[in-house]
């Protein structure tokens, strides 16, 4: 199977709370209260696990903390999901409209983890 990813995925341990998801046509779902565990990151998005059933095509806001005071706020679109064991779902999500200088922070993170 040919690798389709544009950017290398890097391991990360990050937890986020999703309280609101939305679509571009002003559909908003409030009070989600979903905990997500981010397990990888790339310049273009994240992979995460959650027990919540989050719909594909929806967006949420989050803060990505890369450690050492390096963080950025993002809008993330859920692009795929599949169920694994124990009611857990794995998600793939893309950053939306991320400025290049913020995506560069992921490259800096990669250099940091490769040095350790």
Backbone atoms as SQL, in Angstrom:
CREATE TABLE atoms (id INTEGER PRIMARY KEY, chain TEXT, resi INTEGER, resn TEXT, atom TEXT, x REAL, y REAL, z REAL);
INSERT INTO atoms VALUES
  (1, 'A', 1, 'UNK', 'N', 0.843, -1.191, 0.000),
  (2, 'A', 1, 'UNK', 'CA', 0.000, 0.000, 0.000),
  (3, 'A', 1, 'UNK', 'C', 0.882, 1.248, 0.000),
  (4, 'A', 2, 'UNK', 'N', 0.601, 2.169, -0.870),
  (5, 'A', 2, 'UNK', 'CA', 1.405, 3.378, -1.000),
  (6, 'A', 2, 'UNK', 'C', 1.068, 4.370, 0.120),
  (7, 'A', 3, 'UNK', 'N', 2.114, 4.934, 0.717),
  (8, 'A', 3, 'UNK', 'CA', 1.948, 5.949, 1.764),
  (9, 'A', 3, 'UNK', 'C', 1.424, 7.230, 1.122),
  (10, 'A', 4, 'UNK', 'N', 0.304, 7.747, 1.644),
  (11, 'A', 4, 'UNK', 'CA', -0.313, 8.953, 1.077),
  (12, 'A', 4, 'UNK', 'C', -0.059, 10.189, 1.921),
  (13, 'A', 5, 'UNK', 'N', 0.528, 10.027, 3.071),
  (14, 'A', 5, 'UNK', 'CA', 0.722, 11.172, 3.969),
  (15, 'A', 5, 'UNK', 'C', 1.774, 12.126, 3.411),
  (16, 'A', 6, 'UNK', 'N', 1.489, 13.402, 3.559),
  (17, 'A', 6, 'UNK', 'CA', 2.417, 14.431, 3.079),
  (18, 'A', 6, 'UNK', 'C', 3.522, 14.705, 4.079),
  (19, 'A', 7, 'UNK', 'N', 3.229, 14.529, 5.376),
  (20, 'A', 7, 'UNK', 'CA', 4.179, 14.881, 6.424),
  (21, 'A', 7, 'UNK', 'C', 4.356, 13.726, 7.402),
  (22, 'A', 8, 'UNK', 'N', 5.542, 13.657, 7.952),
  (23, 'A', 8, 'UNK', 'CA', 5.865, 12.618, 8.922),
  (24, 'A', 8, 'UNK', 'C', 5.044, 12.815, 10.193),
  (25, 'A', 9, 'UNK', 'N', 4.515, 11.705, 10.719),
  (26, 'A', 9, 'UNK', 'CA', 3.782, 11.753, 11.988),
  (27, 'A', 9, 'UNK', 'C', 4.762, 11.558, 13.127),
  (28, 'A', 10, 'UNK', 'N', 4.590, 12.358, 14.152),
  (29, 'A', 10, 'UNK', 'CA', 5.473, 12.323, 15.311),
  (30, 'A', 10, 'UNK', 'C', 4.680, 11.945, 16.550),
  (31, 'A', 11, 'UNK', 'N', 5.256, 11.126, 17.415),
  (32, 'A', 11, 'UNK', 'CA', 4.532, 10.769, 18.635),
  (33, 'A', 11, 'UNK', 'C', 4.402, 11.976, 19.563),
  (34, 'A', 12, 'UNK', 'N', 3.267, 12.064, 20.225),
  (35, 'A', 12, 'UNK', 'CA', 3.038, 13.132, 21.199),
  (36, 'A', 12, 'UNK', 'C', 2.007, 12.629, 22.199),
  (37, 'A', 13, 'UNK', 'N', 2.108, 13.098, 23.407),
  (38, 'A', 13, 'UNK', 'CA', 1.109, 12.767, 24.422),
  (39, 'A', 13, 'UNK', 'C', 0.466, 14.069, 24.856),
  (40, 'A', 14, 'UNK', 'N', -0.785, 14.237, 24.473),
  (41, 'A', 14, 'UNK', 'CA', -1.484, 15.495, 24.685),
  (42, 'A', 14, 'UNK', 'C', -2.958, 15.194, 24.916),
  (43, 'A', 15, 'UNK', 'N', -3.560, 15.862, 25.876),
  (44, 'A', 15, 'UNK', 'CA', -4.977, 15.649, 26.170),
  (45, 'A', 15, 'UNK', 'C', -5.725, 16.948, 25.969),
  (46, 'A', 16, 'UNK', 'N', -6.881, 16.857, 25.304),
  (47, 'A', 16, 'UNK', 'CA', -7.721, 18.020, 25.032),
  (48, 'A', 16, 'UNK', 'C', -9.149, 17.721, 25.444),
  (49, 'A', 17, 'UNK', 'N', -9.882, 18.764, 25.762),
  (50, 'A', 17, 'UNK', 'CA', -11.317, 18.667, 26.031),
  (51, 'A', 17, 'UNK', 'C', -12.048, 19.361, 24.899),
  (52, 'A', 18, 'UNK', 'N', -13.040, 18.684, 24.344),
  (53, 'A', 18, 'UNK', 'CA', -13.843, 19.245, 23.264),
  (54, 'A', 18, 'UNK', 'C', -15.235, 19.520, 23.820),
  (55, 'A', 19, 'UNK', 'N', -15.575, 20.796, 23.918),
  (56, 'A', 19, 'UNK', 'CA', -16.886, 21.179, 24.446),
  (57, 'A', 19, 'UNK', 'C', -17.879, 21.554, 23.356),
  (58, 'A', 20, 'UNK', 'N', -17.349, 21.905, 22.171),
  (59, 'A', 20, 'UNK', 'CA', -18.220, 22.361, 21.093),
  (60, 'A', 20, 'UNK', 'C', -17.641, 21.900, 19.758),
  (61, 'A', 21, 'UNK', 'N', -18.501, 21.395, 18.884),
  (62, 'A', 21, 'UNK', 'CA', -18.108, 21.092, 17.512),
  (63, 'A', 21, 'UNK', 'C', -19.039, 21.862, 16.584),
  (64, 'A', 22, 'UNK', 'N', -18.564, 22.130, 15.384),
  (65, 'A', 22, 'UNK', 'CA', -19.368, 22.949, 14.475),
  (66, 'A', 22, 'UNK', 'C', -19.058, 22.588, 13.030),
  (67, 'A', 23, 'UNK', 'N', -19.980, 22.990, 12.143),
  (68, 'A', 23, 'UNK', 'CA', -19.790, 22.875, 10.700),
  (69, 'A', 23, 'UNK', 'C', -19.786, 24.278, 10.118),
  (70, 'A', 24, 'UNK', 'N', -19.359, 24.376, 8.889),
  (71, 'A', 24, 'UNK', 'CA', -19.253, 25.697, 8.263),
  (72, 'A', 24, 'UNK', 'C', -20.598, 26.362, 8.029),
  (73, 'A', 25, 'UNK', 'N', -21.667, 25.600, 7.993),
  (74, 'A', 25, 'UNK', 'CA', -22.977, 26.202, 7.743),
  (75, 'A', 25, 'UNK', 'C', -23.689, 26.581, 9.044),
  (76, 'A', 26, 'UNK', 'N', -22.912, 26.963, 10.041),
  (77, 'A', 26, 'UNK', 'CA', -23.397, 27.443, 11.339),
  (78, 'A', 26, 'UNK', 'C', -24.159, 26.405, 12.156),
  (79, 'A', 27, 'UNK', 'N', -23.932, 25.135, 11.911),
  (80, 'A', 27, 'UNK', 'CA', -24.468, 24.081, 12.770),
  (81, 'A', 27, 'UNK', 'C', -23.495, 23.920, 13.924),
  (82, 'A', 28, 'UNK', 'N', -23.980, 24.126, 15.130),
  (83, 'A', 28, 'UNK', 'CA', -23.132, 24.049, 16.323),
  (84, 'A', 28, 'UNK', 'C', -23.740, 23.054, 17.299),
  (85, 'A', 29, 'UNK', 'N', -22.892, 22.171, 17.816),
  (86, 'A', 29, 'UNK', 'CA', -23.321, 21.246, 18.864),
  (87, 'A', 29, 'UNK', 'C', -22.517, 21.587, 20.114),
  (88, 'A', 30, 'UNK', 'N', -23.219, 22.039, 21.154),
  (89, 'A', 30, 'UNK', 'CA', -22.584, 22.459, 22.404),
  (90, 'A', 30, 'UNK', 'C', -22.605, 21.340, 23.433),
  (91, 'A', 31, 'UNK', 'N', -21.872, 21.566, 24.516),
  (92, 'A', 31, 'UNK', 'CA', -21.849, 20.672, 25.678),
  (93, 'A', 31, 'UNK', 'C', -21.470, 19.235, 25.312),
  (94, 'A', 32, 'UNK', 'N', -20.461, 19.097, 24.474),
  (95, 'A', 32, 'UNK', 'CA', -19.979, 17.778, 24.068),
  (96, 'A', 32, 'UNK', 'C', -19.298, 17.085, 25.249),
  (97, 'A', 33, 'UNK', 'N', -18.387, 17.788, 25.921),
  (98, 'A', 33, 'UNK', 'CA', -17.684, 17.226, 27.067),
  (99, 'A', 33, 'UNK', 'C', -16.860, 15.998, 26.734),
  (100, 'A', 34, 'UNK', 'N', -16.218, 15.986, 25.572),
  (101, 'A', 34, 'UNK', 'CA', -15.427, 14.834, 25.133),
  (102, 'A', 34, 'UNK', 'C', -13.957, 15.036, 25.478),
  (103, 'A', 35, 'UNK', 'N', -13.361, 14.024, 26.084),
  (104, 'A', 35, 'UNK', 'CA', -11.920, 14.016, 26.315),
  (105, 'A', 35, 'UNK', 'C', -11.273, 13.281, 25.155),
  (106, 'A', 36, 'UNK', 'N', -10.187, 13.857, 24.643),
  (107, 'A', 36, 'UNK', 'CA', -9.458, 13.191, 23.582),
  (108, 'A', 36, 'UNK', 'C', -7.993, 13.078, 23.976),
  (109, 'A', 37, 'UNK', 'N', -7.367, 11.995, 23.541),
  (110, 'A', 37, 'UNK', 'CA', -5.939, 11.753, 23.782),
  (111, 'A', 37, 'UNK', 'C', -5.233, 11.761, 22.430),
  (112, 'A', 38, 'UNK', 'N', -4.431, 12.797, 22.205),
  (113, 'A', 38, 'UNK', 'CA', -3.689, 12.932, 20.950),
  (114, 'A', 38, 'UNK', 'C', -2.449, 12.042, 21.035),
  (115, 'A', 39, 'UNK', 'N', -2.258, 11.189, 20.023),
  (116, 'A', 39, 'UNK', 'CA', -1.109, 10.283, 20.040),
  (117, 'A', 39, 'UNK', 'C', -0.082, 10.575, 18.956),
  (118, 'A', 40, 'UNK', 'N', -0.463, 11.350, 17.924),
  (119, 'A', 40, 'UNK', 'CA', 0.543, 11.774, 16.950),
  (120, 'A', 40, 'UNK', 'C', 0.158, 13.109, 16.342),
  (121, 'A', 41, 'UNK', 'N', 1.183, 13.761, 15.787),
  (122, 'A', 41, 'UNK', 'CA', 1.011, 15.087, 15.202),
  (123, 'A', 41, 'UNK', 'C', 1.906, 15.184, 13.976),
  (124, 'A', 42, 'UNK', 'N', 1.454, 15.959, 13.003),
  (125, 'A', 42, 'UNK', 'CA', 2.273, 16.297, 11.837),
  (126, 'A', 42, 'UNK', 'C', 2.016, 17.765, 11.528),
  (127, 'A', 43, 'UNK', 'N', 2.676, 18.273, 10.511),
  (128, 'A', 43, 'UNK', 'CA', 2.446, 19.668, 10.108),
  (129, 'A', 43, 'UNK', 'C', 1.005, 19.894, 9.676),
  (130, 'A', 44, 'UNK', 'N', 0.309, 18.823, 9.283),
  (131, 'A', 44, 'UNK', 'CA', -1.032, 19.011, 8.742),
  (132, 'A', 44, 'UNK', 'C', -2.163, 18.577, 9.668),
  (133, 'A', 45, 'UNK', 'N', -1.854, 17.871, 10.771),
  (134, 'A', 45, 'UNK', 'CA', -2.958, 17.450, 11.622),
  (135, 'A', 45, 'UNK', 'C', -2.538, 16.560, 12.774),
  (136, 'A', 46, 'UNK', 'N', -3.554, 15.898, 13.369),
  (137, 'A', 46, 'UNK', 'CA', -3.329, 15.051, 14.535),
  (138, 'A', 46, 'UNK', 'C', -4.095, 13.738, 14.397),
  (139, 'A', 47, 'UNK', 'N', -3.654, 12.754, 15.140),
  (140, 'A', 47, 'UNK', 'CA', -4.396, 11.526, 15.338),
  (141, 'A', 47, 'UNK', 'C', -4.752, 11.461, 16.809),
  (142, 'A', 48, 'UNK', 'N', -5.982, 11.047, 17.118),
  (143, 'A', 48, 'UNK', 'CA', -6.374, 10.983, 18.523),
  (144, 'A', 48, 'UNK', 'C', -7.363, 9.861, 18.773),
  (145, 'A', 49, 'UNK', 'N', -7.519, 9.529, 20.038),
  (146, 'A', 49, 'UNK', 'CA', -8.432, 8.480, 20.481),
  (147, 'A', 49, 'UNK', 'C', -9.419, 9.101, 21.453),
  (148, 'A', 50, 'UNK', 'N', -10.673, 8.634, 21.399),
  (149, 'A', 50, 'UNK', 'CA', -11.696, 9.109, 22.323),
  (150, 'A', 50, 'UNK', 'C', -12.816, 8.080, 22.408),
  (151, 'A', 51, 'UNK', 'N', -13.515, 8.080, 23.533),
  (152, 'A', 51, 'UNK', 'CA', -14.729, 7.273, 23.656),
  (153, 'A', 51, 'UNK', 'C', -15.921, 7.987, 23.034),
  (154, 'A', 52, 'UNK', 'N', -15.779, 9.284, 22.784),
  (155, 'A', 52, 'UNK', 'CA', -16.866, 10.079, 22.216),
  (156, 'A', 52, 'UNK', 'C', -17.077, 9.717, 20.744),
  (157, 'A', 53, 'UNK', 'N', -18.315, 9.812, 20.307),
  (158, 'A', 53, 'UNK', 'CA', -18.666, 9.588, 18.908),
  (159, 'A', 53, 'UNK', 'C', -18.760, 10.958, 18.236),
  (160, 'A', 54, 'UNK', 'N', -17.648, 11.425, 17.688),
  (161, 'A', 54, 'UNK', 'CA', -17.576, 12.738, 17.056),
  (162, 'A', 54, 'UNK', 'C', -17.778, 12.577, 15.554),
  (163, 'A', 55, 'UNK', 'N', -18.655, 13.361, 14.950),
  (164, 'A', 55, 'UNK', 'CA', -18.970, 13.180, 13.530),
  (165, 'A', 55, 'UNK', 'C', -17.872, 13.692, 12.597),
  (166, 'A', 56, 'UNK', 'N', -17.619, 12.922, 11.551),
  (167, 'A', 56, 'UNK', 'CA', -16.681, 13.316, 10.500),
  (168, 'A', 56, 'UNK', 'C', -17.231, 14.550, 9.799),
  (169, 'A', 57, 'UNK', 'N', -16.326, 15.467, 9.443),
  (170, 'A', 57, 'UNK', 'CA', -16.720, 16.694, 8.749),
  (171, 'A', 57, 'UNK', 'C', -16.934, 17.867, 9.675),
  (172, 'A', 58, 'UNK', 'N', -16.987, 17.617, 10.979),
  (173, 'A', 58, 'UNK', 'CA', -17.153, 18.694, 11.946),
  (174, 'A', 58, 'UNK', 'C', -15.788, 19.233, 12.386),
  (175, 'A', 59, 'UNK', 'N', -15.813, 20.419, 12.979),
  (176, 'A', 59, 'UNK', 'CA', -14.615, 21.118, 13.404),
  (177, 'A', 59, 'UNK', 'C', -14.668, 21.338, 14.912),
  (178, 'A', 60, 'UNK', 'N', -13.490, 21.524, 15.513),
  (179, 'A', 60, 'UNK', 'CA', -13.404, 21.976, 16.901),
  (180, 'A', 60, 'UNK', 'C', -12.130, 22.788, 17.075),
  (181, 'A', 61, 'UNK', 'N', -12.107, 23.562, 18.126),
  (182, 'A', 61, 'UNK', 'CA', -10.938, 24.387, 18.433),
  (183, 'A', 61, 'UNK', 'C', -10.116, 23.712, 19.526),
  (184, 'A', 62, 'UNK', 'N', -8.809, 23.906, 19.452),
  (185, 'A', 62, 'UNK', 'CA', -7.945, 23.323, 20.470),
  (186, 'A', 62, 'UNK', 'C', -6.652, 24.098, 20.596),
  (187, 'A', 63, 'UNK', 'N', -5.914, 23.757, 21.642),
  (188, 'A', 63, 'UNK', 'CA', -4.593, 24.337, 21.840),
  (189, 'A', 63, 'UNK', 'C', -3.586, 23.192, 21.851),
  (190, 'A', 64, 'UNK', 'N', -2.626, 23.256, 20.954),
  (191, 'A', 64, 'UNK', 'CA', -1.586, 22.242, 20.846),
  (192, 'A', 64, 'UNK', 'C', -0.381, 22.726, 21.640),
  (193, 'A', 65, 'UNK', 'N', -0.021, 21.979, 22.680),
  (194, 'A', 65, 'UNK', 'CA', 1.113, 22.324, 23.528),
  (195, 'A', 65, 'UNK', 'C', 2.253, 21.365, 23.224),
  (196, 'A', 66, 'UNK', 'N', 3.338, 21.903, 22.664),
  (197, 'A', 66, 'UNK', 'CA', 4.490, 21.091, 22.276),
  (198, 'A', 66, 'UNK', 'C', 5.568, 21.062, 23.358),
  (199, 'A', 67, 'UNK', 'N', 5.284, 21.634, 24.510),
  (200, 'A', 67, 'UNK', 'CA', 6.253, 21.663, 25.611),
  (201, 'A', 67, 'UNK', 'C', 7.189, 22.845, 25.504),
  (202, 'A', 68, 'UNK', 'N', 7.906, 23.100, 26.586),
  (203, 'A', 68, 'UNK', 'CA', 8.869, 24.210, 26.656),
  (204, 'A', 68, 'UNK', 'C', 8.240, 25.550, 26.288),
  (205, 'A', 69, 'UNK', 'N', 6.966, 25.733, 26.619),
  (206, 'A', 69, 'UNK', 'CA', 6.275, 26.996, 26.348),
  (207, 'A', 69, 'UNK', 'C', 5.891, 27.188, 24.895),
  (208, 'A', 70, 'UNK', 'N', 6.047, 26.164, 24.075),
  (209, 'A', 70, 'UNK', 'CA', 5.730, 26.261, 22.653),
  (210, 'A', 70, 'UNK', 'C', 4.331, 25.686, 22.402),
  (211, 'A', 71, 'UNK', 'N', 3.400, 26.550, 22.030),
  (212, 'A', 71, 'UNK', 'CA', 2.029, 26.113, 21.793),
  (213, 'A', 71, 'UNK', 'C', 1.407, 26.960, 20.697),
  (214, 'A', 72, 'UNK', 'N', 0.283, 26.473, 20.176),
  (215, 'A', 72, 'UNK', 'CA', -0.490, 27.261, 19.216),
  (216, 'A', 72, 'UNK', 'C', -1.937, 26.818, 19.262),
  (217, 'A', 73, 'UNK', 'N', -2.820, 27.749, 18.936),
  (218, 'A', 73, 'UNK', 'CA', -4.257, 27.478, 18.887),
  (219, 'A', 73, 'UNK', 'C', -4.632, 27.133, 17.448),
  (220, 'A', 74, 'UNK', 'N', -5.553, 26.167, 17.322),
  (221, 'A', 74, 'UNK', 'CA', -5.907, 25.677, 15.994),
  (222, 'A', 74, 'UNK', 'C', -7.402, 25.408, 15.881),
  (223, 'A', 75, 'UNK', 'N', -7.860, 25.382, 14.637),
  (224, 'A', 75, 'UNK', 'CA', -9.160, 24.817, 14.295),
  (225, 'A', 75, 'UNK', 'C', -8.837, 23.491, 13.615),
  (226, 'A', 76, 'UNK', 'N', -9.540, 22.442, 14.028),
  (227, 'A', 76, 'UNK', 'CA', -9.250, 21.086, 13.581),
  (228, 'A', 76, 'UNK', 'C', -10.516, 20.495, 12.964),
  (229, 'A', 77, 'UNK', 'N', -10.379, 19.879, 11.786),
  (230, 'A', 77, 'UNK', 'CA', -11.511, 19.207, 11.141),
  (231, 'A', 77, 'UNK', 'C', -11.313, 17.695, 11.230),
  (232, 'A', 78, 'UNK', 'N', -12.342, 17.011, 11.706),
  (233, 'A', 78, 'UNK', 'CA', -12.316, 15.549, 11.783),
  (234, 'A', 78, 'UNK', 'C', -12.526, 15.007, 10.368),
  (235, 'A', 79, 'UNK', 'N', -11.584, 14.182, 9.898),
  (236, 'A', 79, 'UNK', 'CA', -11.686, 13.700, 8.514),
  (237, 'A', 79, 'UNK', 'C', -11.911, 12.199, 8.401),
  (238, 'A', 80, 'UNK', 'N', -11.605, 11.441, 9.447),
  (239, 'A', 80, 'UNK', 'CA', -11.871, 9.992, 9.395),
  (240, 'A', 80, 'UNK', 'C', -11.932, 9.431, 10.805),
  (241, 'A', 81, 'UNK', 'N', -12.568, 8.265, 10.924),
  (242, 'A', 81, 'UNK', 'CA', -12.675, 7.594, 12.219),
  (243, 'A', 81, 'UNK', 'C', -12.913, 6.107, 12.017),
  (244, 'A', 82, 'UNK', 'N', -12.511, 5.327, 12.993),
  (245, 'A', 82, 'UNK', 'CA', -12.886, 3.915, 13.038),
  (246, 'A', 82, 'UNK', 'C', -12.840, 3.445, 14.492),
  (247, 'A', 83, 'UNK', 'N', -13.662, 2.452, 14.778),
  (248, 'A', 83, 'UNK', 'CA', -13.790, 1.944, 16.138),
  (249, 'A', 83, 'UNK', 'C', -12.742, 0.862, 16.386),
  (250, 'A', 84, 'UNK', 'N', -12.156, 0.929, 17.583),
  (251, 'A', 84, 'UNK', 'CA', -11.253, -0.129, 18.020),
  (252, 'A', 84, 'UNK', 'C', -11.865, -0.736, 19.276),
  (253, 'A', 85, 'UNK', 'N', -11.113, -1.419, 20.055),
  (254, 'A', 85, 'UNK', 'CA', -11.633, -2.126, 21.229),
  (255, 'A', 85, 'UNK', 'C', -12.135, -1.192, 22.337),
  (256, 'A', 86, 'UNK', 'N', -12.961, -1.747, 23.211),
  (257, 'A', 86, 'UNK', 'CA', -13.449, -1.070, 24.422),
  (258, 'A', 86, 'UNK', 'C', -14.118, 0.279, 24.158),
  (259, 'A', 87, 'UNK', 'N', -14.947, 0.353, 23.117),
  (260, 'A', 87, 'UNK', 'CA', -15.686, 1.584, 22.790),
  (261, 'A', 87, 'UNK', 'C', -14.787, 2.771, 22.461),
  (262, 'A', 88, 'UNK', 'N', -13.552, 2.531, 22.149),
  (263, 'A', 88, 'UNK', 'CA', -12.632, 3.598, 21.757),
  (264, 'A', 88, 'UNK', 'C', -12.719, 3.802, 20.245),
  (265, 'A', 89, 'UNK', 'N', -12.598, 5.058, 19.847),
  (266, 'A', 89, 'UNK', 'CA', -12.589, 5.393, 18.421),
  (267, 'A', 89, 'UNK', 'C', -11.286, 6.124, 18.125),
  (268, 'A', 90, 'UNK', 'N', -10.685, 5.783, 16.990),
  (269, 'A', 90, 'UNK', 'CA', -9.482, 6.461, 16.526),
  (270, 'A', 90, 'UNK', 'C', -9.902, 7.455, 15.456),
  (271, 'A', 91, 'UNK', 'N', -9.368, 8.667, 15.545),
  (272, 'A', 91, 'UNK', 'CA', -9.721, 9.746, 14.616),
  (273, 'A', 91, 'UNK', 'C', -8.476, 10.287, 13.920),
  (274, 'A', 92, 'UNK', 'N', -8.674, 10.720, 12.702),
  (275, 'A', 92, 'UNK', 'CA', -7.683, 11.502, 11.982),
  (276, 'A', 92, 'UNK', 'C', -8.288, 12.871, 11.748),
  (277, 'A', 93, 'UNK', 'N', -7.500, 13.904, 11.974),
  (278, 'A', 93, 'UNK', 'CA', -8.022, 15.269, 11.850),
  (279, 'A', 93, 'UNK', 'C', -6.957, 16.183, 11.264),
  (280, 'A', 94, 'UNK', 'N', -7.412, 17.172, 10.506),
  (281, 'A', 94, 'UNK', 'CA', -6.508, 18.124, 9.852),
  (282, 'A', 94, 'UNK', 'C', -6.625, 19.500, 10.486),
  (283, 'A', 95, 'UNK', 'N', -5.485, 20.193, 10.528),
  (284, 'A', 95, 'UNK', 'CA', -5.507, 21.597, 10.917),
  (285, 'A', 95, 'UNK', 'C', -6.113, 22.388, 9.770),
  (286, 'A', 96, 'UNK', 'N', -6.910, 23.393, 10.101),
  (287, 'A', 96, 'UNK', 'CA', -7.565, 24.222, 9.095),
  (288, 'A', 96, 'UNK', 'C', -6.944, 25.618, 9.143),
  (289, 'A', 97, 'UNK', 'N', -6.410, 26.065, 8.008),
  (290, 'A', 97, 'UNK', 'CA', -5.882, 27.422, 7.903),
  (291, 'A', 97, 'UNK', 'C', -4.707, 27.713, 8.811),
  (292, 'A', 98, 'UNK', 'N', -3.870, 26.719, 9.073),
  (293, 'A', 98, 'UNK', 'CA', -2.720, 26.916, 9.965),
  (294, 'A', 98, 'UNK', 'C', -1.630, 27.700, 9.246),
  (295, 'A', 99, 'UNK', 'N', -1.216, 28.797, 9.834),
  (296, 'A', 99, 'UNK', 'CA', -0.171, 29.629, 9.247),
  (297, 'A', 99, 'UNK', 'C', 1.145, 28.853, 9.180),
  (298, 'A', 100, 'UNK', 'N', 1.933, 29.055, 8.129),
  (299, 'A', 100, 'UNK', 'CA', 3.196, 28.322, 7.983),
  (300, 'A', 100, 'UNK', 'C', 4.132, 28.468, 9.185),
  (301, 'A', 101, 'UNK', 'N', 4.189, 29.645, 9.807),
  (302, 'A', 101, 'UNK', 'CA', 5.098, 29.804, 10.941),
  (303, 'A', 101, 'UNK', 'C', 4.640, 28.971, 12.142),
  (304, 'A', 102, 'UNK', 'N', 3.339, 28.665, 12.237),
  (305, 'A', 102, 'UNK', 'CA', 2.863, 27.775, 13.301),
  (306, 'A', 102, 'UNK', 'C', 3.153, 26.318, 12.947),
  (307, 'A', 103, 'UNK', 'N', 2.988, 25.952, 11.680),
  (308, 'A', 103, 'UNK', 'CA', 3.337, 24.598, 11.249),
  (309, 'A', 103, 'UNK', 'C', 4.826, 24.344, 11.454),
  (310, 'A', 104, 'UNK', 'N', 5.645, 25.376, 11.335),
  (311, 'A', 104, 'UNK', 'CA', 7.084, 25.244, 11.566),
  (312, 'A', 104, 'UNK', 'C', 7.387, 24.821, 12.998),
  (313, 'A', 105, 'UNK', 'N', 6.482, 25.110, 13.922),
  (314, 'A', 105, 'UNK', 'CA', 6.675, 24.688, 15.315),
  (315, 'A', 105, 'UNK', 'C', 6.685, 23.160, 15.416),
  (316, 'A', 106, 'UNK', 'N', 5.960, 22.489, 14.538),
  (317, 'A', 106, 'UNK', 'CA', 5.966, 21.028, 14.529),
  (318, 'A', 106, 'UNK', 'C', 7.341, 20.530, 14.086),
  (319, 'A', 107, 'UNK', 'N', 7.959, 21.197, 13.107),
  (320, 'A', 107, 'UNK', 'CA', 9.320, 20.831, 12.685),
  (321, 'A', 107, 'UNK', 'C', 10.299, 21.014, 13.843),
  (322, 'A', 108, 'UNK', 'N', 10.143, 22.090, 14.572),
  (323, 'A', 108, 'UNK', 'CA', 10.999, 22.342, 15.737),
  (324, 'A', 108, 'UNK', 'C', 10.794, 21.239, 16.786),
  (325, 'A', 109, 'UNK', 'N', 9.553, 20.833, 16.981),
  (326, 'A', 109, 'UNK', 'CA', 9.238, 19.743, 17.907),
  (327, 'A', 109, 'UNK', 'C', 9.924, 18.448, 17.457),
  (328, 'A', 110, 'UNK', 'N', 9.897, 18.167, 16.150),
  (329, 'A', 110, 'UNK', 'CA', 10.549, 16.957, 15.639),
  (330, 'A', 110, 'UNK', 'C', 12.043, 16.971, 15.939),
  (331, 'A', 111, 'UNK', 'N', 12.686, 18.100, 15.725),
  (332, 'A', 111, 'UNK', 'CA', 14.126, 18.208, 16.025),
  (333, 'A', 111, 'UNK', 'C', 14.380, 17.972, 17.502),
  (334, 'A', 112, 'UNK', 'N', 13.505, 18.508, 18.337),
  (335, 'A', 112, 'UNK', 'CA', 13.662, 18.347, 19.787),
  (336, 'A', 112, 'UNK', 'C', 13.553, 16.881, 20.201),
  (337, 'A', 113, 'UNK', 'N', 12.534, 16.162, 19.679),
  (338, 'A', 113, 'UNK', 'CA', 12.359, 14.769, 20.116),
  (339, 'A', 113, 'UNK', 'C', 13.419, 13.851, 19.505),
  (340, 'A', 114, 'UNK', 'N', 13.952, 14.210, 18.356),
  (341, 'A', 114, 'UNK', 'CA', 15.029, 13.412, 17.757),
  (342, 'A', 114, 'UNK', 'C', 16.345, 13.610, 18.481),
  (343, 'A', 115, 'UNK', 'N', 16.499, 14.763, 19.145),
  (344, 'A', 115, 'UNK', 'CA', 17.720, 15.059, 19.905),
  (345, 'A', 115, 'UNK', 'C', 17.727, 14.313, 21.231),
  (346, 'A', 116, 'UNK', 'N', 16.513, 14.088, 21.817),
  (347, 'A', 116, 'UNK', 'CA', 16.417, 13.442, 23.137),
  (348, 'A', 116, 'UNK', 'C', 16.737, 11.979, 23.101);
